[in-house]
Amino acid sequence: RPLPYIILGFILWYCVLKSGLHATMAGVILAMTIPSKGKRGRKYVRPMQHWEYLLSNWVSFLIVPIFAFFNAGVDLRNVSVNDLTHPVVLGVALGLIIGKQIGIFGAVFAMVKCGLVPMPTEANWKHVYGTAIVCGIGFTMSIFVSILAFEPGHAQEMAKGGVILGSLISALFGYIFLRLVGANRKECHIGVYHNC
């Protein structure tokens, strides 16, 4: 039943917030108490899956954008073009643009080659690489980590700027790359069907 979890979850959130720990810890702790399956009368239920299904649209289209909006808070009043070459901006942006590509593509490549996981159905390495590029859009969690990593001030603002810059470049580059790969794949299928 969700009501006890909602009530106790709010109490837990308030207590964690007042304790000095980051309030997101309350969500992690609460999630660990929710059973993966259970019985309600004669019916077997999976509350985690059911609640995930009910909350997914709310989380994707309301909660995450609100979280991102309030946590970004980039102060652009004193930002200049020279700030684009600031070490923190470059480090964070390149971490998203290049680091995500190397890490994600490298991990998938290694796991497939070692036989730990199968290659995704109807996908090739270009599709995997394109997906790795798009993963550089880690806007919400990257902003969150930047807030934790840097003290409030200039460095934190530069880190947020790096997240925005890296996310925009990753989104643009990933979109173009996947569009080109998708267009080539479509032409290939047409050629096969028409024996071209």
Helices and strands as residue ranges (DSSP letters): H 2-19, H 24-33, E 38-40, E 43-45, H 47-58, I 59-63, H 64-72, G 81-85, H 87-94, I 95-99, H 100-113, H 125-134, G 135-137, H 139-149, H 154-193
